[in-house]
């Protein structure tokens, strides 16, 4: 139990406390009385002051004063936190929330298509971090709980705070930390303001401009009893990301042998680990973003304060994806292996499909966040806070469409490394030379194979039409009540207690049609028949410039023509039904949570206070889902019928726990602040991890029990023949785990901050996390169907047999591990010089060790999602008019997924021990440059150069000696971006 564990390490907390010293100073005194900092609207140890008394305005100019303001807000906070504040123009020193956050100590970002989106804190990934707006949880429409920041514009915010420790009155669903973004507030600014911003960005890969416009301001009315903050922004963002990636669910392939070798030779030939697929992809995105924020605050008396805060975000996304696939797993049968070189890890395979897809996805994502509440003082001693918060995200994509050209039965050469996978189509003569054997005049070894002549593309036929409509919704409603009793006591400042109630519904619905094109479904329409029988040479085609593609693509206009001409086949081809893909991803989740807490602040001396308390959290979770199986290659009686979707029984789980904590704040002098905390928290599993579903890979292997021969495709079978087959052990299965419980953690933090002067700040923090039931994604584990955390309705499958005790060799699942330990150190150093030079830097060093069940992984391993080192350095110069900064960010590699190596495995056998299947995100260092010039006190201009060194995001399999080291999993190239903008304020 956490309460028992607290007593065992309380001594460590006390060791972090120095002896009593001088009395503390306020943040206002620290930062010089002639430049006071705006104090909080409502104090915990007293009534709110009138606007004239309460609001002290800081006149800030540039990076230096924004840094001072942030330091003061951090120092005033009860919890250990890092803050980003605005400058005198009402701007963050960076142009968006994501850029600002990654400058913070211990904070890094996950990027999506080149854009910072998800937050990691102290080396712990986004799933460990809560994202709040004005203290209320934000919704998100993805399968993960992590919330993207791409829908929040910095122009609508007053400040950003990252909490590294959490007190009992906060939502404790966050082991890593919590990010709170605060809306623009008229009371915080303390005056009437109005500002406009105009910006243009240019991405060198896309070679397009992305304009942005925003306006924000504050207004005080009726003797400052009403304050309104507002912001409106619009951005038309155009990006391009070039990717190379491996198959998303398949492991690497074991290959050995070659044409011309005897069975004995093949048996003695060393095998290699080779990729299962190569996908070259280009994502071209056009995104229009509109955001609006309003914050209405009403302060009619000294004892009453009320607010209505709302944020609206909408962006439409037209995403064009060009994709080129080489499916190596089509040719991994013994008689299809042409050549394997165990030294160079090169290989050549026959019977390989090469596919070319043009995909258009048009979506709209809308998020609404709203909170209404207030604060009242009753008598001299009681304060009541209450709030209703609502957040909803709708992500809708209607009319998505894709055409596919496919050339079958190619001979393909391949070779993999950490940074790339190389694939090249060979002619029969090239393949024979590579394999070291002779071709007959008829080339009989490769009968039926394509000739490998890329100048003749007539065999690349239009063979698949894909259409999809999808809707995702995430909706959160919450009620919160806090009561605080103030004490006029030498030792107790206050007692605070309260609770929250949250309802959450997460819904996903998808209607998808994906089928082979057959002119018999055209109902005599000549245009449809012509297009259904077409190949790529019937259209204009070209290989996109500056790309890794080997095959050409048709222009969008002709792609749309193909869709329009053949979409009439859908009714006939699908029998009027949506395909298996329309069902397998559908689900509904419901999550109700309750929490109650009590806490108190004790004053042990004038310069020493303790906040201690406990929070109780209760979770009720349920989900619906499907067992699905699909395959495009199996045919019998001339019909594709291996598409199955069977509803699963509703899955549910309930769990609860107490979470005590103690936080100590000690100020031995005017320039030193010491904090120490022992606190507990938790992190719930993601929706994808916890929902009930089972999805077999879309290349199904069936076996003949009589011969033990297994096949992943076969034509000419009858339904009766197929009923004698059984599902084979090598099929890949992705399965959810409704039995997952939340990870819980005991956390220890200690820090010492030195506020030497307004120009010099240093801070050292250490932290430790002891995590129970930590959640980990495991790939490639061996597991029997009757050992799964949910019961599969295999008896409802009649087309073939699925044995209930079938052991699968490749199950991807999420499990609760045993324990994990995380410990680290965080350093910050900011120095401003009289000559205008400044240096801002921080570094976080983290180490972790996790233990899984022996049936999953026998050895200890780092905690997935954790980076060992993160560091940020900003060096620059500024005066009254000009500021320059060169900024560098570093993040070490991250373990993302774990390959199975159970205790029962032979560790030296890579078939049984798949440590090589561990997936890492590679280390990355980025460099940005920023310039800002003030033409007057009202007008300024700025220029940003982002990702100057043109870094890529790289993920890779760990690999081993059979693969020649690491093997590419995914690489994203997003290029450099340049921004030029102007700010003008009317005050």
N, C-alpha and C positions, 0 to 999 in steps of 0.2 A: 504494500500500500504506500501511496505517496506520503501520507502523514508520518508513517513510521520512518520512511527514508529521509524525511526532513530532519528528524532528530539526530540521525547518524552523521549528518554533515553540517550541523549548525555551528560546530566549532570552526569550520573553515570560514564561515561568514564572519564570525567575530574576529578572526585573525586579520581580516581585511580592514578593520577599523583602527586608525591611528588614535593616539591619546587626544583628549579634549584640548582645544586650542582657543584661538580668538573667536569672537562672534563673526557671523557671516555678513556679507554685504549683499545688497540687491543687485539684480542684473542692471538696473538703471544706473546705480552708482558705478558699477564696473565700467560701463560704456560711456561714462562722462555725463555729468548732469546737464551740460549744455547741449547734449544730443540724446534726450531720453528715449526710451523704447516704449512703444505702445503696450500697455499692460492688458491683462486678460479682462474680458467683459465682466465675468463673475468670479469672485474669489471664493475658495472653499472655506476660508476662515473669516469671512465677513460678508456683509451685504454688497450688492453691486453699487458702484458709485454713480453719480450723475455723469452724463457725457462730458460736461466741462471738467469734472474732477478726474474722471476715470481715464479719458483718452489723452495720452501724451504723444504727440506726433514727432517722429524722428525724421529729420531732413536727410535723406540718403542720396548719395551720388555714387553710382557705379558699383563695381565688384566689392570694393573695400567696405562700404557701409552695408551692403547686403550681407556680407559675411558677419559683420558685427551684429546685425539684427538676428541672424540665424543663431549665433552663439548665445545671445541673450534668451531667445525662446527655448533653446535646449537647456539652458541652466535653470530656467523657471519650471521646467516640466518635472512632475513627480516621478516619471519613469525615465530610464536612460533612452535617449532618442537622438536622431540626427535630423536637422531641419534645413529646408531650403526656403529662403525668404525673397521677396521682390525688391527691386531697386526703386529709385525715385521716379522712374517712368511707369511703375506698376508692372514691370517685366521681371521674369526670371532671367538670370544671366545666360541661360540656354533658351532655345527657341521652342522646345517642346518638353513635356513631362518626362519622357523616357530619357532624353539626354541629361536632364537635370538630375534624375535619380542615379544614374550611373556614375556621377561624380561623388556620391556619398560614400563614407567609410563602410566597407563590407557589403556594398550593394552592386550587383551586376544584373545584366538583362539577358533574356533569351530573345533572339530576333526571329522574325518571320518575314520572309521575302525582303530582307535587308533592313527592316524597320524594328527598332526596339519595342517590345510588346509586353513581356512578362518579367516580373521582378524576382530575383533571388537575393536573399539576405544572409550574410555571414557564411557563404558557401552552400547554403541550403536552398534547393530549387523552388520554383514558383508554387509547387503544391504545398510547401510548408509556410507560405506567406499569405496573410489575409489582406485584401484590398478593400478599403472603406472610403466612402465619401461623406464628409461631415459626421463621421463616427458610425455610419450605417453601412451594412454589408452591401456590396455591389453584385448585381446579377451578371451572368455570362451565359452564352448559348452553346458553349462547347461541351465535349464529353468530360473535360477536366474541370476541377473547381477553380483553376487559375483564371484570373480576369485580366484581359488585355487592356493596356493603357492607350491603345490607338484611338479610342473614342473619347478621350479626355484631352482637351486643349489647354495649354498652360495659361492662355489669356483669360480663362474663366476662373482661375484659382487665386486664393490669397496666400496660401503657403502649402508646403508638402512636408509631412513629418513621418519618419520611419522609426517606429518603436522597436527597440531591441529587447526591452523587458516589458512585461504586462502586469498591471495591477488587477485585483479581483473584480473591479467594476468594468473591466474591458472584456470583449469577446476573446476567450482564450483558445479559439480554434486556430492556433498559429504557433507552431514550434519554432519556426525561424524568426518571426517578427511580424509586424503589421504596418501597412502603409495607410496613412490617412491623408486624403486630399481635401482641403478646405476651400469652400467657395469664397469668391470675392465678397467683402463685407464693407459696408459704408462706415460702420463703427470702427473697424480695424484701420481703415484709411483716415477716418476722422475729418474728412472734408469732401466737398463736391469735386468730382473729377470726371474727365472724359478724354479718352485716348483712342486713336486709330492706328492700325498697323497694316502695311501693305508689304507683301513678300513674293519673291519669285524664286523657285528652286529649279535646278537643272541636274538631271541624272545622266551621267556620261554613257551608260549602257543603253538607256532608252532614247537619248538624244532628243528629249522633249522638255518643255518648260511646265512647271507646276505652280500656278498662281495661288495666293492665299490673301484673304482680307479678314480683319477682325476689328471690332469696336468694343470697348468696355468702359465702365464708369461707375461712379457712386453718387448718390444724392441723399442729402439729409433734409427732412421736412419738419414743420411744426415744432420749432425750438428743439430740434434734434431728438424728438420722440419717435420718429419714424426714419429708418435708414433703408435705402434700396441699393443693392449692388447688382450689376447686370453685365452680361457679355454675350456677344454674338460673333461667330466666325464662320468662314466658308473657305474650303480648300479643294482645289482640283488637282489631285496628286497622280502623277504618271510615273510608273516604275517598270523596271525589267530585272528579272533574276534568272540567271542561267544555272541549271542544276545538272549534276550527274549523280545517279543514285542506284542503289541495289534494290532488290525486291523487298517490300515492306514487311512481309511475314515469313519468308523462307530463309533458312540458314544457308550457309555455304554448302556446295556439293562436294562429295568425295568422288574423284575420278581416277581411273587407272586403265592401263592396257592400250590397245590401238589395233587398227586393221593390220593384218599380216602377222600378228603375234599368235602363238599357240596358247591353248588354255593354261599350260604349265608356265609359259612366259608371262602371261597376264597375272597369274597368281603370285609370281615372284617379283613383279614390277612394283616399285614404290608408287603409292598413290599420292595425290595432291588434293588440297582444298581449293576449290574454284568457285567463283561467283555463280549464283543461280540465275541472275538476270542483270542486264544493264539497261537503264533508262536514261536517255538524254532528254532534258526538258528545258523549255524556255517559257517562263511565266511573264506575260505582259499585262499589267494591271492599270486600269483607269478608275480612280476612286474619287468620288465627290463627297466631301464631308461637310456637314452643317451641324454646328453645336450652338446651343443657347442655354444661358444660365441666368436665373434670377434668385436673389436672396433678399427677402423682405423681413425686416426686423422691427419690432415695435417695443418701445421701452417707455410706457406711460408714467410709471412711478419708479421710485427707488427699489421697490419690493417686487416688481413684476417685469418680466421680459418674455417676449413671444416671437416666434419666427415661422416663416414658410420658405423653404429652400427647394428649388427644383432645377433639374438639369436635363436637357434633351440633347440627344446625339443621334444623328442619322447619317449613314453613309451608304451610297450605292456603289457597287463594285462590279465592274465589267472585267472579268479575268479571262484572258485568252491563254490557253496552254497548248504548246506544240510538243508532242511526245514521240520519241523514237525508242522502241523496245527491241532487245535481243533476248529471247527466252531460251537461255542455255539449258533449262531443265527439260525442254522438249527432246533434247538429244543426249540424255545421260544414261541411256540403256547401253549394255555392253556392245551391242552390234552397231551402235552409232558413234562410239568413241574412235576417232581417227588417230589422234596423236596426243600423248601426254609427256611432257618433259619435267621430270621431278627436280631437275637442277634449276631451270629457269622459271618453272611453274606455268609455262605456256601450255595451251591445249587447243585442240581442234575437234569440233563435233559436227555431225551431220543431222539432218532432219530438224533444223532450227527454224522457228518462225521469227520473222522480222515484221514488226507492226509499226505503223505510222498513224498517229491520231491528231486530229484538230478538234480542240475542245473549247467551247464557249460557255462560260458560266456568268450569269447576270443575277446578282443578289442585292438585297437591301437589308441592312441591319439597323434596327432602331432600339435605343435604350432610353428609358425614362427613369430617373431617380427623383424621389420626392420625400421630404421629411417635414413634419409639422409638429411643433412642440413648444414648450415654454419652461420657465423657471419662476418660482414664486417663493418669497420669504413669508413665513407665518410666525408672527411674534418676533422675538429677538433671537430665537435659537434654531428654528427649523427651516430647512430649504427643501423644496420639492422640485424635481426635474421629471419631465414626462415627454414622451415622443412616440409618434407613429411614423414609421418609415416604410416606403414602398419602392421596389426596384423591379423593373421588368425589361427583358431583352427579347426582341423578336428578330430572328434571322431567317429570312425567306429568300429562296432562290427558285424562280419559276421559269420554265422554258429552257433549261440547260440542254445542250445538244452537242453531239460529237459524232464525227464520221471517222471510220477506220479503214485504212488500206493494209493489206497483209500479203506478204510473199512467203509462201510455205516452203519447207524442205530445202533450206539453205545449208551450205557448208560454211561454218563460221570459226574463225580463229579468235582466241581470247587470252587475255593476260591481265592480272589484277595487281594493284599496289595500294598503298595507303591513300594516295591522292587521286587515283584514277582506275577505271576499268576500261581496257581497250577491247573493242570488238571490230572485226573486219570480215566481210564476206569474201570467201575464196572461190576460185574456179576449181573444177575437179583436178586440173593439172597442178595447180598450186598446192592443193591438199595432198595429192599423191607425192609430190616432191617433199613436202613437209613431213609426211608420214614415212617416207623412204620405201615406197612400193611403186610398182609399175601399173599403169592403166592399160587395159586392152583397147583395141581400136574403138570398141563401142562404149568404153568407160563403164563396164558393167558393175563395178563396185559402187558407183553412185547413180545407178538407174533411178530415175524419178526425182533426183535432186535438181535444184535450180542451177543454172550454169555460172552463176556468180558474176555475170557481166552487168555492172551497174549502169552501163550506157543503155541497156535494154531493160526497161522497167515494166514491160507489158504483163509480167506475172504478178505485179503488185496490184491486187484487185480490191475493189470496194467490197468489204465483206461484213461490215457491222455498223448498225445505227444505234446510237445511245441517246435516250432522252430522260430527263429527270426533273421532278418538282420536289422541293423539300422545304420543311418548316421546322425550326427549332425555337422553343420558347423556354425561358427561365424566369420564374416569377417568385419574388420574395416579399412577404409582408411581416412586419415585426412591431411589437409593442414593448416599450421600455419605461420603467418607473424607478426612480432613485429618490431616496429620502436621506437627508443629512441632518444630524443633530449636532449643533455647535455647543462646545463646553467652555465656560470661563474657568478653566482649570490649569493648574501648573503643569499637569502631565498629559492631559488628553485634549487634543484640539477638536476632534469630531469623531462621531461614529456614523458610518454610511452603510445603508443596506438597500436592496432592491432586487429587481429581476427583469428578465426578458422572455418573450415568447415569439418564436419564429415559425412561420409556415413557408415551405418551399415546394414548388411543383416544377419539375423539369420534364419537358415533353419533346419528343423527336418523332417526326413523321416524314416518310420519304416514299414517293411514287417514282419508280424507275422502270424503264423499258430498255432492254439491251438484247438484240437479237441479230442473227445472220440475215442478210438481205437475199431474198429469193424472188425472182421475177414472177413466180406463180402467185405471189401475194399482191401483185399490182392491179388485179382485176381488169386487165386489158389496157390499162393506161400506158400509152406508148412512151411518154416521157419517163415514167417510172421504170418501165422495162429497160429502156436504154441506159438509164443511170444505174439500175441494179446490176447490169452486166458490164459496167465500165471498169476500166483500170486507170491508174494515175496518168497514163500517157494521153488519155482523152481530154485532159484539162491542161490549162497553163500550170506550170509547176517550176519551182526553184528551191534551191537550198538557201535558207536564211543567211544573211551576211554575218560574219564574225561568230559563227556557231560551231558546235561540235557534231552537228548532224552529218550523216553520210547520205541520207535519202532526202529527197525534196518534199515540199509541202505545196498543196494547192492554195491559191489566194482565198481570203475569207469569202469574197462574193460568190465564188464557185462552191465553196463548202456549204454556204447557206442555200444555194441552188440545189445541191444534192439532198440536203435535209428536206427542203420543201417538196422535192420531186418524189421522195421515197417514204415520207412520213405516213402516207396513206396505207402503207403495208402493215402498220402497227396492229390494227384490229385483227387482221387475218393471221399475222405471224404469231401473235400472242394469245389468240383465242379470246380476245376481249379482256384479258386479265393483265394485271401488272406482274412483273417478273418476281422471282425470288428476292432480288435485290431491293424490291420495294417493301419487303416485309422484315428482312433479317435485321435491319438497323432501327426498326420502330420500337419505341419503349416509352413508358411513363414512369417517372420517379416521384415519390412523395417523401418529404423529410420534415418532421415536426421536431423542434428542439425547445427545451425549457431550461432556464438557468436562474439561479438565485444566489445571492452573495451577501456577505457582511464583511466590513473592513473598518479599521480605525487608524487614526494617525496619533501617534504618541510623541510628545516632546520630552526627550530625556535630558536635554540641555538647550541653551539658547541656539547653539549651532549644530544640534543633533536631533533628528526626528526619524521615527520608524513608522512605516505603513505596513500593516499586517492584516490578514483576513483569509477567507476561504470562499471559493465559488463551487457550486454544484451544477453540473451539466448533464442533461438527459437527452438522448437522441432516439427517435423512432423513424426507421427507414424501411421503405418498401419499393419494389420495382417489378415491372413486367418485361418480358423479352421472348425471344424465339430461339429454337434450335434450327440451324439452317445448313443446307448442303447444296452446292451447285457445281455444274461442270458443263462446259461448252463442247467437249470433245466426244463424250460418250453418246452414242446413238444406237437405238435399236428400234426395229419396225419403222425406220426412217424418221423417227421423232426424237427430239431432245427431251428427255423426261427425268433426268437426274437433278431436278431442281425441287428441293424440299424445304418447307418452312413449317415447323410445328410449334405452336405456342407452348411456353413453359409455364408451370404453375407460378403464381405470384410469390416472390421471394421477400422476406422481411427479417429485420433484426432490430433489437432494442438493447441499448447499453447506456450506462451512466457511471459517473465517478465524481469524487470530490477533488478539488484542486486548491491546496493552500499556498500561501506565499508570504514573504516578508521582504520589505525594501527599506534600506537604510540610506539616509542622506546626511552627510557630515561635511561641514565647512570649517576647517581649522583656521583659515585666514581669508582675507578679502580676495585672494588670487587662487585659492585651491578649493576644489570641490571633489569629495570622495563619495562614491555610490557603491552599494553592495546589495545584491538581491539574491534571494533563494525563492524560486517560483516554479509553478507547475503549469503545464499546458498540454494541448493535444492537437492532432491533425486528423481529420476524417479522410477516408479513402475517396478517390475521385469517383465520378458517376460511372465512367467506363469500367473502373476496377470493381465496383461493388454491385453493379446491376447484373441481373441474371440473363445470360445469353451464352450460346455455344455456336461457334461458326467454324465449319470445316472449310479447309482451303479449297479454292475453285479449280483444282486439278486433282480430281479424286482417283485414288488407286483402289481397284477391286481385285480380289484374289479368287482363284479357282481352288477350292479346298482339295479337290482330287489330285491336282498336279502341283499345288503350292506356287503356281505361276501367278504373278501380279501384273496388272496392266493399268496405265493411266489414260488410255483411250482405246476404243475398239469399235469398228463399224460392223454392220451386218448381223448383230446379235438380235435375237428375239426377246421379248419380255420374259418368256419362260426360261430362256437360257440365263438371263441375268439374275433371276430369282435364286439360282444355284450359287451365286457369287456371294462373298462376304467382304465387308470393309476391311482393307488391309492395315497393318500396323504402322506403315510409314506415312499415313495421312497426317497433315498438320491440323491442329485444332486450337482455336483461340476461344477461351472460355472466361466468363466473369466469375466473381467469387462473392456471393451474397453473404457469406459468413465472416467477411472482414470486419474487424473492429478498429476503432480509431487508435492511432499511435498515441502514446502518452509519454511525457517527458518531464523529468526533474531538471531544472536549469539553474545554474549558478553563474552570476555575473558580478564582476567587480571592476571599478574604473576610478581613475584619478585624472582630473582635468586641471591644467595649469593655465589660468588666465593672466599671463604675466603682464600684459598691457593690451591696449586696443590693437596693437600691431602684431602681437605674438600670442599664439594659442597652441598648446600641446595637450594631447590626451593619450592615455594608455588604458586599454580595457582587456580583461581576460574573461573567458566564458567557458562553461562546460555544460554539456547536455547528455543526460542518461535516458535513452529512449527505449521504451518497451513496446513490443508488438509492431515494430517498424514495418512499413509496407514496402514491398519490393516487387517489381515486374520481373518475372523469370521466363526465359525462352528456352524451348527445346527440352523440357523435362520429360522423363518417362512417367506415365501415369495410366492406371487402369480407369475405364469409364466408371466403374462402381466406386472408385476412390475420389471422384470429383466432388466439389462442394455443392453441387446441385444434381438432381436426378434427371437424366436425359430420357425423353420418351422414345427410346429406340424401338420399342414394340409397335410404334405407329408407322414405322417405315416398312413398306411391303415390297418395294421394288427389288431389294436385295437384303441380305441379313447383316445386322450389326450386333455382334456378340456383347452382352452386358459386361462381361469381364475382359473385353478386348483391351490389351495394353498398347497404347499409342507411344511412339518414340519421339514425337515432337508436339508437346503441349505447351502453349504460351498462356501463362496464368499469372495472377497477382496473389501474393501470399503475405500473411503476417510472419515476419521473422521473429527471432527470439529477442535479442537486445542489440542496441547500437550505442556507441559512445562518440560524442563529438566534443572536441576541445580546441580552443584557439585563442588568438591574440589579435587585437585591433589597435593600430597606431594612427594618430592624426597629427599633422604638423602644418600650421598656417603661419606665414610670416609676411608682413607688409613692411616695405622700407620707405624712408622719407623721399627717396629719389623716384618713387613711383613703381619700382619693381616689386613683384610679389610672387610667392610660392605657396601653393595649396597642394597638400599631398596626404594620402592615407594608404594603408596597407592592412590587409587582413590575412592571417595565416591560420589555417584550419587543418586538423587531422581527425580522422574518424576510423572506427572499426565496428563492423557489423557481423553478427552471427545469425546464420540461417539454420533452419532445420536440416539435419544430416541427410534427409531425403532429397534436398534441393542442392545444397552446396556444402561440401565437407570442410572447406577452409574459410578462415575469416577474410573479410573483404572491406573495402571502403564503402561508406554509405552512399547509395545511388543518389545522384543529383547534387553532390557536394564538390566544390572546387577547393583545392588545397590553398591556393594563393589568389587573391585579387588585389589589385593596386591601381591607384589613380594619381597622376601627377599633372598639375597645371602650373605652368610658368608663364608669367606675363608682365606687362607694364601698363600703367594707366596714369593719366593726369586728369585735369578738369574736363578735357574734351575728348581724349583718345584713349582707348584701351585695346590691348593686344594680348592674345592668349594662345599658347601651344599646349594641347591637352593630349595625354596618353593614358590609355586604359589597358590593363592586362588582366586576363583571367586564365588560370591553369586548366588542364583537362578535367573532364567530368565523366564519371561512370554513369551511363544512362540506363542500360539494361544488363541483366545478368544471365549468363549461360549456365546450364545445369551441370553439376558435377557431384552427384550424391555419394554418400559413404559406400554404397554398394558397387560403385563404378570402379573399374580398373583405371587409376589415375593416368597411367601411361597410354591408355587407349583413347584416342580422340573421338572415337565413335560413342564412347560411354561418358567421357569427361569432356564437356564442351566449354571449357574455359575460353577457347578461341572465339566463342560466340558472344562474349562480353562486348557491348557497344559503348564506345566513348565519344564524347564531344571534345575535339582537340583544343589545345590552348590557343589563345588569340590575343594579339596586341593591336590596338587601333590608335591612330593619331589624327586629331582634328585641329583645325586652326580657326580662330575667331577674332574678328576685328569689329570695333564699334566706335563711331565718331559722333560727337554732339555738335551740331551746327549752332545750336542755341539751347537755352534751357527747355525749350519746347520741342525741338526737332532733332532727331538722331537717325543715323543710318548704320547698318551693320552688314557684314559679310562673313559667311561661314563656309569653310571647306571641310567636309566630313568624309572620314575614311580615306585620308590622303594616301596611305600606303596600299590601298586597294586590297584589303584583307578579305578572306573568304571564311564562311562558317563550314567546318569540316567535321563529319562524324565517321567513325570507322569501326570495323570488327577488330578485336585484339589480335586475332590470327595466331598462328604458331609456325613451326618449321615447315609444316606441310603446305602452308599458304605462302611461305616466304615472308612472313611478318604480317603487319596490319593490312587489312583489305578495306577499301572504300565502302562506306554505307551510304553517305550522302555528302555532297559538297554544293554549297550555294555561293555563287558569285553575284554580288549586287553592285559593285563598282563604286565610284566616287560620286558625291553629290555636293553641289555648290548652291548656296542660298544668299540672296541679296534682298534686303528689306529696309523699311523706313518706319519709324514711330513718330507720331506727333500727338502732343498732349495739349488740351485746351484749358490749362489751369497753371 
